[in-house]
Amino acid sequence: MTYIIAEPCIDVLDRGCVDVCPVDCIYEGPDQLYIHPEECIDCGACEPECPVTAIFVEEDVPNEWASYTKKNYVYFEGGEEREVARGRGG
């Protein structure tokens, strides 16, 4: 299980959730923030910090934003290149 950031975050990019994440698993993409599904420890600290209520437990993502679950996983595909691009590797 992981948390998913959905449509309300688009172009908002409030970083309050990043500040409270104990494992630094939230990354900034071109249009929204993303939670790394393998790094997330499911602590839930990020969810109440989101001012636009964009963070959901994966199985609780509203139907209208279901595509954001796949979008989140796709964002982290690409392995090392993406890690380097985010300043986390190489």
Long-range contacts (C-beta under 8 A, 24 or more apart in sequence): 1-42, 1-57, 1-58, 1-59, 2-35, 2-36, 2-37, 2-40, 2-42, 2-58, 2-72, 3-35, 3-40, 3-42, 3-44, 3-46, 3-47, 3-55, 3-56, 3-57, 3-58, 4-35, 4-55, 4-56, 4-57, 4-58, 4-61, 4-68, 4-69, 4-72, 5-32, 5-33, 5-34, 5-35, 5-50, 5-54, 5-55, 5-68, 5-72, 6-54, 6-55, 6-56, 6-61, 6-62, 6-65, 6-68, 7-54, 7-64, 7-65, 7-68, 8-50, 8-52, 8-53, 8-54, 9-33, 9-50, 9-52, 9-54, 9-55, 12-51, 12-52, 12-54, 14-50, 14-51, 14-52, 16-49, 16-50, 16-51, 17-45, 17-46, 17-47, 17-49, 17-50, 17-55, 18-46, 19-49, 20-45, 20-46, 20-49, 21-45, 21-46, 27-75, 27-86, 29-75, 34-72, 34-75, 34-76, 35-72, 36-76, 37-72, 37-73, 37-76, 38-76
